[in-house]
Amino acid sequence: METTSRVETTSRAEGRPAARRADEDYLRAPFAWYGLDEAFTGPRRLMQVGTAADGSVQHGSTGHGEAPSIKSDASGTEKERFAVVVTVAASPVRRTGDGTGVLEATTVSTAAWLAGSGLLVHTWPASLDHMTRDNWLDQQTETAFELADDLDGPAWTTLSLPVDGVPVPFHYRETEFGWVLAGSAADVHLGAYGRGMSAYGLGFSQIKDLGAYA
């Protein structure tokens, strides 16, 4: 499972120069991006991309609905409504573009881990002191990794969701703070996480115009 990509986060709240860099990062990807299909009519936004050591874009996220906030407990989380779609380039083991290393193969587990760890970023106990919080996040991230590596295990169920109008099987699990799912379509792996929006009613489609996420 790919775990070595360096994630470069670009904040669109820092002004147009940062937003322009984010747009360029997404446009550099050699694969198609996915988001929720046209049935979703709420706000959309670009979030972040993950790059390899040579700078090539490996994966990225698109947000839908409200911007997720950190929750230190489960109270009030039902008031938030958001879903984040993670697109991961499907690729075998390969050398980096600069020839200095090797990138592991990406799989559905890669998408599941990125989605699971993404949800953790917005649910860790903000009330804890810094050291305890870091320990908690490390433990939970390791758990998310182990769960993603065992998609046939008891923590996951399956559901079928449309991708570009075609039913696709996804692995799905619920957590205290939201849900996580992962599957594959065309030449990418798809992950998603969210809360306040039922995963069972979602559909995905290839993004034709990134301007809708500006």
Buried (B, 14 or more C-beta within 10 A) or exposed (E): BBEEBEBBEBEBEEEEEEBEBBBEBBEEBEBBBBBBBEEBEEEBBBBBBBBBBEEBBBBBBBBBBBEBEEBEEEEEBEEBBBBBBBBBBBBEEEEBEEEEEEBBEBBBBBBBBBBBBBBBEBBBBEEBEEEEBEEBBEEBBEEBBEBBBEBEEEBBEEBEBBBBEEEBEBBBBBBEBBBBBBBBBBEBBBBBBBBBBEBEEBBBBBBEEBEEBE
